[in-house]
Amino acid sequence: MKSGIKAALVVLAAGSGTRFGHTTNKVWLPLSGRRIISRSLVNASKNFKHGRTILVINPDDEEMARATLEREVRGIDVEIVYGGATRHESEYNALQHLAPAIKAGEIEVVLIHDGARPLATPALFVEIAEAAHRHGGAIPTIAVDAREMDTARSDTVVRVQTPQGFVAQQLLEAYNSAAIDGFAGTDTAACMEKYFPTVKTMSITADVSNVKITYPQDLAIAEHVLARRGYKD
Amino acid sequence: MSNEVLEAELNCAHCRKETVHELVYAGRLLVSTTCSVCNTRVEHESNDLWDNYLKDLPHRIATKPIRLWKRFWRSPTKSVSTLPKATFGKPFKMLREYRNLKKDD
Protein backbone atom coordinates (compact mmCIF):
# COMPACT_ATOMS: atom_id res chain seq x y z
CA MET A 1 0.00 0.00 0.00
CA LYS A 2 1.25 3.49 -0.84
CA SER A 3 2.11 5.97 1.90
CA GLY A 4 0.16 9.22 2.08
CA ILE A 5 3.06 11.16 3.61
CA LYS A 6 4.11 14.19 1.59
CA ALA A 7 7.72 13.22 1.04
CA ALA A 8 10.64 14.46 -1.02
CA LEU A 9 12.94 11.66 -2.11
CA VAL A 10 16.42 12.98 -2.78
CA VAL A 11 18.75 10.56 -4.54
CA LEU A 12 22.41 11.59 -4.58
CA ALA A 13 24.45 10.77 -7.67
CA ALA A 14 26.82 13.71 -7.95
CA GLY A 15 30.08 11.82 -8.02
CA SER A 16 32.82 12.33 -10.58
CA GLY A 17 31.35 13.27 -13.92
CA THR A 18 31.88 12.45 -17.55
CA ARG A 19 35.43 12.18 -18.89
CA PHE A 20 36.33 12.04 -22.55
CA GLY A 21 32.73 11.35 -23.49
CA HIS A 22 32.04 8.57 -21.02
CA THR A 23 31.21 8.74 -17.35
CA THR A 24 33.12 6.90 -14.65
CA ASN A 25 30.52 7.41 -11.93
CA LYS A 26 29.45 3.95 -10.77
CA VAL A 27 25.79 4.92 -10.36
CA TRP A 28 25.46 4.83 -14.17
CA LEU A 29 26.62 1.21 -14.41
CA PRO A 30 24.12 -1.44 -15.46
CA LEU A 31 22.96 -3.85 -12.80
CA SER A 32 20.98 -6.80 -14.15
CA GLY A 33 19.68 -4.85 -17.12
CA ARG A 34 18.95 -1.50 -15.56
CA ARG A 35 21.29 1.22 -14.36
CA ILE A 36 22.07 1.38 -10.63
CA ILE A 37 20.62 4.89 -10.36
CA SER A 38 17.38 3.84 -12.09
CA ARG A 39 16.84 1.10 -9.53
CA SER A 40 17.50 3.58 -6.69
CA LEU A 41 15.04 6.12 -8.12
CA VAL A 42 12.26 3.62 -8.83
CA ASN A 43 12.55 2.00 -5.39
CA ALA A 44 12.61 5.39 -3.66
CA SER A 45 9.45 6.73 -5.25
CA LYS A 46 7.43 3.56 -5.77
CA ASN A 47 5.37 3.54 -2.56
CA PHE A 48 4.52 7.24 -2.16
CA LYS A 49 1.28 8.81 -3.30
CA HIS A 50 2.55 12.39 -2.84
CA GLY A 51 6.27 12.07 -3.42
CA ARG A 52 8.61 14.44 -5.20
CA THR A 53 11.68 12.72 -6.58
CA ILE A 54 14.92 14.68 -6.87
CA LEU A 55 18.04 13.40 -8.60
CA VAL A 56 21.24 15.22 -7.67
CA ILE A 57 23.89 14.90 -10.37
CA ASN A 58 27.21 16.21 -11.56
CA PRO A 59 26.42 18.78 -14.31
CA ASP A 60 28.69 16.82 -16.68
CA ASP A 61 26.33 13.85 -16.41
CA GLU A 62 23.14 15.70 -17.35
CA GLU A 63 22.88 14.27 -20.86
CA MET A 64 23.38 10.75 -19.55
CA ALA A 65 20.90 11.40 -16.73
CA ARG A 66 18.16 12.65 -19.05
CA ALA A 67 18.64 9.73 -21.46
CA THR A 68 18.53 7.24 -18.56
CA LEU A 69 15.39 8.78 -17.06
CA GLU A 70 13.70 8.74 -20.46
CA ARG A 71 14.55 5.10 -21.04
CA GLU A 72 14.37 3.49 -17.60
CA VAL A 73 12.43 5.70 -15.18
CA ARG A 74 9.35 6.49 -17.20
CA GLY A 75 6.20 7.41 -15.34
CA ILE A 76 8.08 9.11 -12.50
CA ASP A 77 8.56 12.87 -12.59
CA VAL A 78 12.22 13.23 -11.60
CA GLU A 79 13.60 16.72 -10.98
CA ILE A 80 17.30 17.17 -11.68
CA VAL A 81 19.44 19.30 -9.37
CA TYR A 82 23.17 19.95 -9.71
CA GLY A 83 25.26 18.67 -6.84
CA GLY A 84 28.26 20.27 -5.18
CA ALA A 85 31.82 19.25 -4.45
CA THR A 86 30.84 17.33 -1.31
CA ARG A 87 27.91 15.20 -0.21
CA HIS A 88 26.91 17.95 2.21
CA GLU A 89 26.85 20.55 -0.58
CA SER A 90 24.76 18.26 -2.76
CA GLU A 91 22.24 17.81 0.05
CA TYR A 92 22.19 21.58 0.60
CA ASN A 93 21.52 22.22 -3.11
CA ALA A 94 18.66 19.72 -3.10
CA LEU A 95 17.14 21.33 0.00
CA GLN A 96 17.40 24.81 -1.54
CA HIS A 97 15.56 23.46 -4.58
CA LEU A 98 12.83 22.13 -2.28
CA ALA A 99 12.81 25.17 0.06
CA PRO A 100 9.71 26.93 -1.39
CA ALA A 101 7.64 23.73 -1.12
CA ILE A 102 8.94 22.98 2.38
CA LYS A 103 8.11 26.51 3.56
CA ALA A 104 4.64 26.20 2.01
CA GLY A 105 4.06 22.96 3.94
CA GLU A 106 3.85 20.89 0.77
CA ILE A 107 6.63 18.56 1.93
CA GLU A 108 6.51 16.99 5.39
CA VAL A 109 9.50 14.69 5.28
CA VAL A 110 12.72 14.61 3.27
CA LEU A 111 14.50 11.34 2.63
CA ILE A 112 18.08 11.48 1.44
CA HIS A 113 19.41 8.39 -0.26
CA ASP A 114 22.73 7.38 -1.73
CA GLY A 115 22.24 6.56 -5.41
CA ALA A 116 24.82 3.79 -5.13
CA ARG A 117 22.46 1.78 -2.90
CA PRO A 118 20.13 0.26 -5.52
CA LEU A 119 18.80 -2.50 -3.25
CA ALA A 120 17.06 -0.37 -0.61
CA THR A 121 13.50 -1.65 -0.92
CA PRO A 122 10.40 0.52 -1.44
CA ALA A 123 9.17 -0.78 1.95
CA LEU A 124 12.29 0.58 3.68
CA PHE A 125 11.67 4.06 2.22
CA VAL A 126 8.13 4.04 3.61
CA GLU A 127 9.27 2.74 6.99
CA ILE A 128 11.88 5.51 7.27
CA ALA A 129 9.41 8.20 6.12
CA GLU A 130 6.75 7.11 8.60
CA ALA A 131 9.20 6.91 11.52
CA ALA A 132 10.66 10.32 10.62
CA HIS A 133 7.16 11.80 10.38
CA ARG A 134 6.27 10.42 13.81
CA HIS A 135 9.52 11.05 15.70
CA GLY A 136 11.49 13.70 13.78
CA GLY A 137 14.07 11.52 12.14
CA ALA A 138 14.88 7.94 11.15
CA ILE A 139 17.91 6.12 9.79
CA PRO A 140 18.40 2.48 8.76
CA THR A 141 21.06 0.70 10.81
CA ILE A 142 22.67 -2.69 11.24
CA ALA A 143 24.08 -3.67 14.61
CA VAL A 144 27.71 -4.76 14.54
CA ASP A 145 29.84 -6.31 17.23
CA ALA A 146 31.91 -3.41 18.61
CA ARG A 147 34.76 -5.83 19.37
CA GLU A 148 35.21 -6.37 15.64
CA MET A 149 36.41 -2.77 15.44
CA ASP A 150 38.02 -2.35 18.83
CA THR A 151 38.43 -5.20 21.31
CA ALA A 152 38.30 -2.78 24.24
CA ARG A 153 34.83 -1.54 23.32
CA SER A 154 31.69 -3.11 24.63
CA ASP A 155 29.08 -0.50 23.71
CA THR A 156 26.59 -0.94 20.90
CA VAL A 157 27.85 0.06 17.48
CA VAL A 158 25.71 0.28 14.39
CA ARG A 159 26.49 0.62 10.72
CA VAL A 160 24.36 3.37 9.21
CA GLN A 161 22.83 3.12 5.75
CA THR A 162 20.52 5.31 3.69
CA PRO A 163 17.76 6.46 3.11
CA GLN A 164 17.93 8.88 6.05
CA GLY A 165 14.69 10.73 6.70
CA PHE A 166 13.92 13.90 8.68
CA VAL A 167 11.10 16.39 9.15
CA ALA A 168 11.51 18.74 6.21
CA GLN A 169 11.31 22.10 7.99
CA GLN A 170 13.95 21.22 10.57
CA LEU A 171 16.24 19.65 8.00
CA LEU A 172 16.12 22.80 5.88
CA GLU A 173 16.85 24.95 8.95
CA ALA A 174 19.76 22.70 9.90
CA TYR A 175 21.35 22.98 6.47
CA ASN A 176 20.79 26.74 6.32
CA SER A 177 22.48 27.11 9.71
CA ALA A 178 25.32 24.83 8.58
CA ALA A 179 25.85 27.03 5.52
CA ILE A 180 26.18 30.13 7.73
CA ASP A 181 28.58 28.34 10.13
CA GLY A 182 30.59 26.59 7.41
CA PHE A 183 29.77 23.20 8.94
CA ALA A 184 29.77 20.11 6.72
CA GLY A 185 28.48 16.87 8.19
CA THR A 186 29.55 13.42 7.07
CA ASP A 187 25.92 12.52 6.44
CA THR A 188 22.41 13.93 6.88
CA ALA A 189 22.08 12.65 10.45
CA ALA A 190 25.33 14.39 11.49
CA CYS A 191 24.01 17.79 10.42
CA MET A 192 20.67 17.23 12.15
CA GLU A 193 22.41 16.07 15.33
CA LYS A 194 24.48 19.28 15.43
CA TYR A 195 21.60 21.73 14.99
CA PHE A 196 18.67 19.77 16.46
CA PRO A 197 20.24 17.55 19.11
CA THR A 198 16.90 17.05 20.83
CA VAL A 199 15.17 15.67 17.74
CA LYS A 200 14.66 11.96 18.18
CA THR A 201 16.24 9.96 15.38
CA MET A 202 14.83 6.45 15.28
CA SER A 203 17.08 3.56 14.38
CA ILE A 204 15.28 1.25 11.96
CA THR A 205 16.73 -2.23 11.62
CA ALA A 206 17.87 -2.54 8.04
CA ASP A 207 18.77 -5.39 5.76
CA VAL A 208 22.39 -6.33 5.09
CA SER A 209 21.49 -6.68 1.42
CA ASN A 210 21.14 -2.87 1.18
CA VAL A 211 24.75 -2.71 0.01
CA LYS A 212 26.47 0.42 -1.18
CA ILE A 213 28.29 -0.30 -4.42
CA THR A 214 31.86 0.50 -3.43
CA TYR A 215 34.09 -2.46 -4.35
CA PRO A 216 33.84 -4.56 -7.55
CA GLN A 217 32.57 -7.47 -5.45
CA ASP A 218 29.55 -5.41 -4.39
CA LEU A 219 28.25 -5.50 -7.96
CA ALA A 220 28.35 -9.30 -7.91
CA ILE A 221 26.57 -9.37 -4.54
CA ALA A 222 23.91 -7.00 -5.85
CA GLU A 223 23.34 -9.20 -8.92
CA HIS A 224 22.84 -12.23 -6.65
CA VAL A 225 20.40 -10.35 -4.41
CA LEU A 226 18.38 -9.17 -7.42
CA ALA A 227 18.28 -12.69 -8.86
CA ARG A 228 17.04 -13.99 -5.49
CA ARG A 229 14.31 -11.32 -5.46
CA GLY A 230 13.26 -12.36 -8.95
CA TYR A 231 14.54 -9.04 -10.35
CA LYS A 232 11.84 -7.17 -8.44
CA ASP A 233 12.80 -4.06 -6.38
CA MET B 1 23.27 -1.30 -22.30
CA SER B 2 24.69 -3.01 -25.36
CA ASN B 3 28.27 -2.11 -24.39
CA GLU B 4 30.16 -5.11 -23.15
CA VAL B 5 33.09 -3.21 -21.64
CA LEU B 6 32.48 -0.22 -19.38
CA GLU B 7 34.56 1.88 -17.04
CA ALA B 8 33.75 3.10 -13.54
CA GLU B 9 35.46 4.31 -10.43
CA LEU B 10 35.36 1.65 -7.72
CA ASN B 11 37.47 1.03 -4.64
CA CYS B 12 40.41 -1.27 -5.28
CA ALA B 13 41.22 -3.46 -2.28
CA HIS B 14 44.83 -3.68 -3.47
CA CYS B 15 45.44 0.03 -4.20
CA ARG B 16 43.30 0.96 -1.16
CA LYS B 17 41.76 3.86 -3.04
CA GLU B 18 39.16 4.61 -5.69
CA THR B 19 40.50 3.81 -9.15
CA VAL B 20 39.03 3.43 -12.62
CA HIS B 21 38.02 -0.19 -13.26
CA GLU B 22 37.24 -1.89 -16.53
CA LEU B 23 34.07 -3.96 -16.29
CA VAL B 24 33.22 -6.74 -18.72
CA TYR B 25 29.59 -7.79 -19.09
CA ALA B 26 27.98 -10.80 -20.72
CA GLY B 27 24.39 -9.89 -21.46
CA ARG B 28 23.17 -8.27 -18.28
CA LEU B 29 25.67 -9.96 -15.98
CA LEU B 30 29.08 -8.82 -14.84
CA VAL B 31 31.89 -11.18 -15.82
CA SER B 32 34.98 -9.45 -14.45
CA THR B 33 36.43 -6.17 -13.22
CA THR B 34 40.05 -5.04 -13.62
CA CYS B 35 41.71 -2.17 -11.79
CA SER B 36 43.40 0.13 -14.30
CA VAL B 37 46.18 1.01 -11.83
CA CYS B 38 47.31 -2.34 -10.39
CA ASN B 39 45.57 -4.67 -12.90
CA THR B 40 43.93 -6.65 -10.07
CA ARG B 41 41.19 -8.66 -11.73
CA VAL B 42 38.06 -9.78 -9.87
CA GLU B 43 36.03 -12.49 -11.57
CA HIS B 44 32.73 -14.12 -10.89
CA GLU B 45 32.87 -17.81 -10.17
CA SER B 46 32.44 -19.20 -13.71
CA ASN B 47 29.87 -21.86 -12.80
CA ASP B 48 27.94 -19.38 -10.71
CA LEU B 49 27.94 -16.90 -13.56
CA TRP B 50 26.78 -19.47 -16.06
CA ASP B 51 23.97 -20.53 -13.69
CA ASN B 52 22.97 -16.91 -13.17
CA TYR B 53 23.10 -16.27 -16.92
CA LEU B 54 20.78 -19.21 -17.53
CA LYS B 55 18.45 -17.98 -14.79
CA ASP B 56 18.48 -14.45 -16.23
CA LEU B 57 17.88 -15.53 -19.83
CA PRO B 58 14.16 -16.42 -19.49
CA HIS B 59 13.61 -13.07 -17.75
CA ARG B 60 15.35 -11.27 -20.62
CA ILE B 61 13.27 -13.12 -23.19
CA ALA B 62 10.01 -12.59 -21.30
CA THR B 63 10.59 -8.83 -20.97
CA LYS B 64 11.85 -8.36 -24.54
CA PRO B 65 8.44 -7.61 -26.15
CA ILE B 66 7.67 -4.86 -23.65
CA ARG B 67 11.18 -3.43 -24.00
CA LEU B 68 10.82 -3.42 -27.78
CA TRP B 69 7.43 -1.77 -27.49
CA LYS B 70 8.80 0.93 -25.18
CA ARG B 71 11.67 1.55 -27.60
CA PHE B 72 9.22 1.83 -30.47
CA TRP B 73 7.00 4.20 -28.51
CA ARG B 74 9.99 6.43 -27.67
CA SER B 75 11.31 6.68 -31.18
CA PRO B 76 9.30 4.85 -33.88
CA THR B 77 11.52 5.81 -36.84
CA LYS B 78 14.80 4.93 -35.15
CA SER B 79 13.29 1.74 -33.76
CA VAL B 80 12.05 0.53 -37.14
CA SER B 81 15.28 1.44 -38.91
CA THR B 82 17.54 -0.35 -36.41
CA LEU B 83 15.35 -3.41 -35.84
CA PRO B 84 16.53 -5.52 -38.84
CA LYS B 85 20.20 -5.03 -37.98
CA ALA B 86 19.55 -5.72 -34.29
CA THR B 87 17.58 -8.87 -35.12
CA PHE B 88 20.25 -10.31 -37.43
CA GLY B 89 22.99 -9.33 -35.01
CA LYS B 90 21.33 -10.96 -32.01
CA PRO B 91 22.73 -14.50 -32.54
CA PHE B 92 26.26 -13.06 -32.84
CA LYS B 93 25.73 -10.94 -29.73
CA MET B 94 24.64 -14.02 -27.78
CA LEU B 95 27.62 -15.94 -29.12
CA ARG B 96 29.90 -13.18 -27.82
CA GLU B 97 28.19 -13.38 -24.45
CA TYR B 98 28.68 -17.14 -24.39
CA ARG B 99 32.39 -16.74 -25.23
CA ASN B 100 32.81 -14.11 -22.51
CA LEU B 101 31.25 -16.46 -20.00
CA LYS B 102 33.14 -19.55 -21.05
CA LYS B 103 36.56 -18.24 -22.03
CA ASP B 104 37.98 -18.62 -18.50
CA ASP B 105 36.64 -22.13 -17.93
Chai-1 contact restraints between the chains, C-beta under 6 A:
chainA,res_idxA,chainB,res_idxB,connection_type,confidence,min_distance_angstrom,max_distance_angstrom,comment,restraint_id
A,S16,B,E9,contact,1.0,0.0,6.0,A-B,restraint_1
A,T24,B,E7,contact,1.0,0.0,6.0,A-B,restraint_2
A,T24,B,A8,contact,1.0,0.0,6.0,A-B,restraint_3
A,T24,B,E9,contact,1.0,0.0,6.0,A-B,restraint_4
A,T24,B,V20,contact,1.0,0.0,6.0,A-B,restraint_5
A,K26,B,A8,contact,1.0,0.0,6.0,A-B,restraint_6
A,K26,B,L10,contact,1.0,0.0,6.0,A-B,restraint_7
A,L29,B,A8,contact,1.0,0.0,6.0,A-B,restraint_8
A,P30,B,M1,contact,1.0,0.0,6.0,A-B,restraint_9
A,S32,B,R28,contact,1.0,0.0,6.0,A-B,restraint_10
A,G33,B,R28,contact,1.0,0.0,6.0,A-B,restraint_11
A,T214,B,N11,contact,1.0,0.0,6.0,A-B,restraint_12
A,Y215,B,N11,contact,1.0,0.0,6.0,A-B,restraint_13
A,P216,B,L10,contact,1.0,0.0,6.0,A-B,restraint_14
A,P216,B,T33,contact,1.0,0.0,6.0,A-B,restraint_15
A,P216,B,V42,contact,1.0,0.0,6.0,A-B,restraint_16
A,L219,B,L30,contact,1.0,0.0,6.0,A-B,restraint_17
A,A220,B,H44,contact,1.0,0.0,6.0,A-B,restraint_18
A,A227,B,N52,contact,1.0,0.0,6.0,A-B,restraint_19
A,A227,B,K55,contact,1.0,0.0,6.0,A-B,restraint_20
A,Y231,B,H59,contact,1.0,0.0,6.0,A-B,restraint_21
